[in-house]
Amino acid sequence: MERVLSCRKKAAVAIAFVLGVYQIYTAVFGIPTVYLHRTIHLGAMLVLCFLLIKPSEKHRGFAVFQLVLYTLCAAASAAFMLYGMANYHDIQLRGGTPAAWDKIFCVVLIFLVFLATYKRAGPAITVIAAVFMAYLLWGHLLTGSLRHAPIGARMIYNEFYNSTGGILGSCVGIASTYIIIFIIFGAFLNEFGAGDYFNRLANALTRNSCGGPAKAAVIASALLGLINGSAVANVATTGAVTIPLMKRNGYPAEFAAATETAASMGGQILPPVMGSSVFLMATFVNMTYNQICLYAIAPAILYFVSIFIAVHFKAKKLHLEAGAGVDEDDTDSLGKIFLSGIHFVVAIAVLVATMAYGWTPQRCGMLAILSIIVGSLFRKETRVSPRRMCAALVDGVLSSVTLSVSCAISGVIVGVVGLSSLGIKMSTFVIKTAGGRAWIALAITALASIILGMGVLSAAAYIILASLMGPVISSLGIDLLAGHLFIYYFGLLAAVTPPVALGALTAASIAKCSFSKTCALGCRLCIAAFIIPWVFVFDTRVLFLGAPFLSCIIPVLTCFCGIYILNVGLSGYMLTDVSIVFRALACAAGLLLVNTSYVTDAAALAIIAAIAAQQVFQVRRERRTPPALG
């Protein structure tokens, strides 16, 4: 058994290396035909998925059965890939009149994608896709608005196998061209030590600040969003270091876990990578990658500023000292730490600059990888052997398996929505339920986004939400990008909202604290993510979209003020402790400010002036009052 497992692992590493070389080749010189490229990528990913599944260790007989099953599935995946490579031209020409082998491989492919997704991405998205598939097959038997016309087998074969729609559609297309290169880039950053560098840099930036470890967690999680395409992975990576430091600094365990969860979720909304979902969004909203990154910057900055303010106020309220709880072994200066990993900074700068120049994402990713390699050669302590470079390439490909199979099963959902016109039906249902009122329709959309995002990778969740709720956004007359960012934000919030909240669960397990309290505090720290989407969906100036630059400054500044005073109300601290009455007034003022109306802004500023005056008066009184004796 051990020898067989070892052989499977070696085969997986070899296949991953070959696929990695192929992906780099196509990033530099371009892909072959679309169908062929997606077939190679998905087939290889399915092979890797089944080779990497470990059989059960409890029952030897069942383990043997699993080993045989998954080996057969790997062989079937290879057969699908080879058949597609040999007949890709004829397969597409037979659209509508599939051959017998086309039908067989279509059924086999659907089975393999479902099984691979269940084993790698979990039951949540697998069950969702199964419900959609059942709806496609038997939805014509329903009554009411959800009923669709009978869909013939030829249409299903054509959608899911004989064309670049469905499973081999744009979701797998983006995963096989853009996303995998950026995951490989993240793997190179990780292998070359960027994770440790970002943590040290964040700690150096905040070591002399009150509540420094919590602020370091926010910075490190934002930076590690470049490496990890998952909030849960970000929590596990960064939280193992930052959560113990926060607890040592004096933060309660639940607050430390919630801070890490909120910051890690923010890594998914921060350009230039945005958890790889930005590439998918570019397809759905028909905009360039550069434009989306540019428009998404302001909300992301507001989100992280909100968390910074919250952890600062908490530190002040707990009377935490600057420098307490930091890593005493790391005494290097900020400048020395910054220069020790300057090649990582250069690589990110190259990525941003080439993207801004308008080059393709694949080529930008490749140049960023090349800049890491070249930059590391200038100093002995940063040089990496060719063996470790190959290991980084293999690790990047293996890290892409879960996302690729998730994109494949998301293609099933997209195909069902297209064949059954479910998106239009959903749009009609939501608008009718909301009575034509946009805010009610958006509330339903937000709730659906959180529910469908539970236990699902951010990229896969976005695909599902964009397919289902995208038509709702369009029918409301809302700006397309603002609407898609709205559903993306609320889909990400599933990481902190119960009952699933995988990000909060991971952080709570590291901090050894209450899961429910972590969720509650996480939602409070993520308050900006709950509010900002409502702001930019009704006023796109917050995205610097649809108006001159200078006219967009005021809405952004009022949002900042609103988030600041809202955190005053939620945390109960400004210059000193805030009473319950003034906390309520601060929350009201914050909500009035984010409304971006001159009338509400004036009312909010009057409330803020009253709160500030009360705080100044209270601070002066506390200074005059002598401390109690004994």
N, C-alpha and C positions, 0 to 999 in steps of 0.2 A: 504493500500500500504506500509506504513512504517513498519508495523508489518511483512509483507511478506519479505521485504528487510532485516529486522533484522534477521529473521529466516534463510534466505539464507546466510547471513554473518556468523552466528554462525555455520551453517552446513559446510561452507567453512573452517573455522578455525579448526573444528573438523577433517575434512578430511585431511587438511594440517598437523595436528599434527600426525595423524595415518600414513600418508605417510612418514613423517619425521622419525618416529620411525622405519618404515620398511626400509627406506634407510640407516639408521644407522646400523640396524641389518645386512643388506646385505653387508655393508661395512666391518663389523667385521667378519661375518661368511660365506660370499660368497653369490652369487645370486642363485636362483633356475635355471631352464632351461632358456636359453636366450630369447626365444619367450615369455614365461610367464612373465619374469621380465619386458621386454619392454612394454608388453601389460598393466601390472599393472601401470607402471609409466605413460605411455602416456594417458591411460584411466582416471586415477586420475587427471592428469594435465588438460585434457579437461573439466572434471567436474568442477574443480576449476575455470578455465577460464570463463565458462558460468555462474557460480554462482556469480562471482565477477563483471560481466558487469553490470553497472548501466543503467537503462532505461532512456529515454529522460524525462526531467523535464518540457519541454515547452508544450507538448500536452498530456493530460492525456489518451486519447483514444489510441494514438500511444504507450504511455508508457506501457499500459496494454498489448497491442499486443506484444511489445518487451519482457515484463516479461514472458508471456506465451511461446513465441518462445525460449527464452534462457533457460527457465526451461525444456522445451521439449528436447532441445539440451543437457542439462546436463544429463537428463534421458537417452537419446540415448547414450551418452558417457559412462554412467555407464553400460548400457546394452552391449555395445561393450566390455567393460572390463570384465564383468561377463561371457559373452559368451566365450571370449578368455581364461579366467581362467578355465572354465569347460571343454573346448574342445581343449586346446592348442596342445595336442599330435596329435589328429585326423586332426586338421586343416592343420598341416604341412605335414602329410601323404597324404592329398588330393591335394597336389600341382600339377597343370596341369589338375585336374578334380574336380573343386570346387563344393561343395554342394550349394543348393539354398540359405541357410542362409549365407554361406561364401560370395556369390555374393552381397547379400543385405548389409551385414556389411562392405564389401569393399567399396561400393558406399557411404554408410552412413559415413564411416571413412574419405573418401576423402572430402566430403562436410563439415564435422565437422572441419577438419584440416584447410581447406580454410577459413571458417568463423571465427574460433578462431584466426587464424593468422591475418586476416584483422582487427579484433577488438583489438588485443593486440600489434601486430608489425607494423600495418599500411598498406597502400595500395601498397607500393613499392614492397616488396618481394611477396605479394599476386598476383600482376599483372604479375610479372616475372614468377612465378610458373604457372599461368593460360596460359601464352603464351607457356610455355614448354608443358603443358598438351594438348593444342590445336595442337601443333606440333606433339605430339605422336599420336593423333587420326586422324589427317588429313594430316600429312606430306607426306604420300605416294601419295597425289594428286599433290605435287609440281613437278617442273621440275628442272633439274640442279643438282649440287653437294649436295644440302641439302635434296634431296628426299631420303626417306628410304622405305624399303619394307613394305607391309601391316603387321600390328601387330595384331594378334588375341586377342579376349577378354580373352581367357584362360591365355595367357601370361601376360596380364595386371593384372588379378585377382591374379595370382601367385606372380607377382612382388610386388604388393602393399598390399597383405593381407596374402596369404598362405605361405609366407617365411619371413626370416629375411633380406629382401632386401627392397628397396623402403622406404615406410613410417616407417616401423619397422626395418630399416637397421642400419648401424653403427652410423649414426648421432644421432638417438634417443638412441642407445646403449651407446654411450659416454656420452650423456646428463644424462642418468639414472644411470650411475655408477660413473664416475669421476667428471663431472662438478657440479652436484648438491651437492656433498659433499663439494666442494670448495666454492660454493655459501653459503652453510650453515655455513662454516667456516668464510666467510666474514660477515654473519649476526651476528655471535657470537662476532666477533671483533667490529662490529658496536654497538651492544647492550651493550657491556661492556665498550664502550667509546673510542675505538681506533681512531675513526675519529678526535675527539677533541684532543686526545693525539698527533697524527701525526701532526696536525696543530700547536699545541703549540711547539712541538719539532722542527719543521721546522722554526718557527719564532725565537726560541731561538738560533738556529744555525746561523741565518743570521741577527739578529737584529742589530749587530754592523758593518754590511757590507753595502757598497754603493749599493742602490737599493735592500735592504734586503727583502721587501715584495714580490717583483717579484721572487727573488731566493727562498723565502719560498714557493711560489706557485708552483714552479718547483719541489721542494723536496716533498711537501705535495701531489701533484698530482701523483708523482711516487709511493709514499707509499700507497695512497688510491687506486691505481690500484690493490692492493691485495683484496680490498673489492668490488669495483665496476667493473663489467664486461663490462662496456659501457663507451665510452669516453664522451657521453652526460651526463650520470649520474655523472661521475666524475666532469665535468664542473659545474653541478648544485650543487653538494655537496661542493666542494672546493671553487668554484668561489664566492659563496655567502659570504665567509669570505675574500678571498684573493683579489678579484677585488676592493672592496672598500678600502682596505689597500694600494693597489698599486696606486689608484687614489689619496689617501691622501698623499702618499709619493711624488707625483709630476709627475707620469707617465700619459700620455694622456689616455683617456678612451679607445680608440680603441686599443692602445698598451697593456693596461692591459687585455682587453678581448682576444686579440690575444695570449698573453702569456699563459693565463689560458687554452685556446683551444689547443695550441701546447703541453703544458705540460700534459694535460689530455689525449690527443691522445697517448703520449709517455707511459702512464701507461699500454697501451694495448700491448706494445712490450717488456716490461721489465719482465724477469723471476723473480720468478718462476711460476706465474699464466698466464701472457700474455693474459688476457681477456678470459681465458678458451679455447682459440683456439689451444693452444699447444697440448691439448689432441687429438683434431681432426687431427692436423698436424702429430702427431705420427702415426696415422692410415694410412694416405695418403702416407707418405714417408717411412713407415715401419722401423721406428727408435724408440728407447726408449725415454720416456719423459725426462730422465736425459740428454741424449745426445743433444736433441734439446735445452734445457735450457742452456747447457754449450756453444753450438755454437752460441746461440743468444745473449750472454751477451755483447760481444764487440761492435756490432752495436748499441745496446740499450744505452750503456754508451756513445758512440760517439754522439748519438742523444741528450742526455740530456746535455752533455758538450757543444754542439753547442748552445742550448737554453740559458744555463748559460752565455756563452760568449756574446751572443746577448743582453741579459738583462743588463749585466754588462756594455757593451759599451754604451747602451742607457742611463743608469744612469749617466755615466761619461759625456756623451755629454750634458745631461740636467743639469749637476752640482748638482745632488741630494745628500743630506747629509746623512751620515750613521745614522741610528736610527730614521729618520723622518718617520712618518706615522705608526710606529709600535704600537701594543696594549699596552698602558701605564698601564693598569690594571694588566697585567701579568708581574710581576717583578721578578719571581722566577728564580734562576740560571739554567743554562743548566743541571748541574748535578742533581739538585732536580727534574726538569721536566723529565729527562731521567729515573730516578729511580721510578717516580710515575707510570710509565707504563711499568716497566721492564718485567712484565708477557707477554705483547704483543711481546716484542723483543724475549723473550724465545720461545713463540709459533711459531714465524716465523723461528727462528733458528732450532727448532725441525722439522718443515716442510722441511726446506732445507736439514738438516742433514739426516733425514730418506729417503728423495728422493735420496740423493747422495749414501746412503747405498744400495739402490736398492729395497726398499719395494714398494708395490703397491700404486698408488696414493690415493685409497680409505682409506687404512690403515694409510697412512701419514696424510691425512686430518683429520681423526678421532683422531689421537694422538695430532695433533695441537689443535683441539677443546678441548680435554681433558686437555692439558697443560694450556690453557687459564683459564679453570674452576678451576683447582688445584692451579694455580699461583695466582688467585684472592682471594683465601681463606686466604692467609697469612696476609692480612691487612684488617681492618674493613672497610676502605673507598672504597676498591675495591671489596668487597664481593657482590655477586648478588644472589637474592632470587631464589628458584626453579621456581617461577612463571615467572620471567624474562628470565630464561633459556628456559622454554617452549615457551615463546614469541619469543625468538631468533630462535628457531627451526622452529616455524610456519612462521616467517618472511622470513627465508631462503628458505623454500619450496615455499611460495607465490612469492618470488622474482625470482624463477626458471621458473615460468609459461611461461613468454614471450619467454625465451630462448628455452624451451622444445618444444613449438608449432612451433617456428621458425626452430628448427632442424627437426621437423616432416615434415614441408613443404619443407625444403631443401632436405629431403629424396625423396619427389616427383620428384624434379629436378634431383637428382642423379639417380633415377629409370628411368626417361625418357632418360637421357644421355646414360645409360647402354643398354636399350632396342633398342634405335634408332641408336646407335653408333655415336651420335652427337659429342662426344669428338674427335673422329678420323676425322670426317668431318671438324670440326673446325680447327684442327691441319693442315690438308691438305690445307684448305682455307688460313690460316694465312701464312703458309710457302710459298705458291704460290704467295700470294699478296706481300710478302716481297722479293720475288725473291731469296730465300735461304739465305738472309743476316740476321744474328742473331739479330743485333741491331734494325733493322726495325721490325722484328717479336716481339721483346721485347717491343718496343715502342707501338705497337698495343696492346700487352698484358697489358701494364701499363695503357693505356687509357681505355681499356675494364674493368680493375680492378676498376678504379676510378668511372666509370659510374655505374657498377653493385653494387658498395659498397654504393651508395647514398641512404640514408634513411633506411639502413639495419643494423641490429646488426652485430658486427665484426665477430662473430662465424658463423652466417648464411651466411654472405658475403663470408667468406673464403671457406665454403663448395661449394657454387655455383662456385666460381672462380677455386677452385681445380678440380672440376668435368669438367668444360669447358676448362680451359686453362692449366690444368695439362698435357694433352697429347702434347700440344704445347711445353712446357718446355722439355718434354722427347725427342721429335723429334729433338730438337735443340742440343742435346747432352750436355746440361747444367746439373751440379750437381743437383740432385733432391731436396735436402733440400734448397740449395741456390735459386732455382727456385720458390719453394713454399713460402719461406720467401719474395721473390721479389713480388709475387702477393698479399701476405698478407699485406705488407707495403703499397702498392699502393691502396689496398682496404680500408685501414684505412684512407688514405689521403682524402677520400670522406667527412670526418668530417670537413675539413677546406676548401675544394675546392667548389666554387659555381657551379651550382645554389642552391643546397640543403644545404650542409654544416651545418648539425644540431648542431654540436658542437659550431661552430662560431655563429650561430643564438642564441643559449642558452646564450653564454657568452655576446653577444651584448645586449641582453635583460636585463641581470643583470647590465651591465655597462651603459645602456641607451645611446648607441652610434650607429654609422653607421654600418650596417651589411656588406656592400660592403667593407668598409675600414678595418673592422675586418678580413674579408676573405683575403684581399690583404696582410695585415701584418702577418696574421697567416701562409700563404703560405711562406712568407719570413722567419719567425721563424722556419718553418718546412723544411727548405732547405736541412738539412741533410737527412731527410726521402726521399726526392726526388732524392738525389745523392747516398747515401750509398748503396741502393739496386743494382744500376748499378755497383758499385765497387765490391761487394762480388759475384755478379752473374758471373763476368768474372775473379775474383781472389778470390778463396775461402779461401785463407790464412787470409783474414780479419775476417772470421768466426772461425779461428784456426782449419780449416778443410783441410785434405789432405796433410799436410806438418808438419815437426817437429815444436815444440813450438817456438824455438828461431828464426826460419826462418819466423815465422808469425808476429814477433814483429815489424819488419821494415815497412811492409805494413800498420799496424795499426797506427804506429807513424806518417807515412806520411799522412794518412787520417786525423789524429788529426790536424797536421800542416795545411793541406788543408782546413779543416773546420774552423780553427782559422782565417786564412788569408782571407777566403771567407767572414766570418762575418765582418772582417775589411772593406772589400769592400762594403758590403751591408749596414752596419751601418754608415760608414763614420767616424770612430773613431779608433785610436790605442793608442798612447800616448797623442795625441791631435787630433783635427779635421783633416780629410784627404781630400785633394782636389779631384775633380772629375776625374782628369787624373790618380792619384794614386789609386783611388777607382776602376777604370776599370782595372788597372794593378793587383791590389790585387785579384779581382774576377778571372782574367785570371790565376794568380798563384795558386789560390785555386783549380780551375778545373784541372790544370796541375798536382798538387800534388795527387789528388784523383785518378789519372790514374794509380798509382803504377808502373810506368816505370822509370828506372834509368835516362833515357835521359830527360823525362819531369820533373822528380824531380830536376835534376840539373838546368834546365832552371827556374823552379819555385823558387828555393832557391836563385838564382841570383836576381830575381825580388824582393823577400822578403828582401834581404839584402839592395837593393836600397831603398825600402820603409822605412825600419827601420832606415837607415842612414838619410833619409829626415825627418823622425819624430823626431829623436834626435836633429837634427839641428834646426828644427822649435821650439821645446820645449825650447831649450837654447835661441833662439832669443826672444821668448815670455817672458822668465824670465828677459832678459836684457832690454826689452822695458818697460819703466815706464807706469803705467796706465794713461789713459786720464783723464784730469781734468774736473770737472763740470759735 
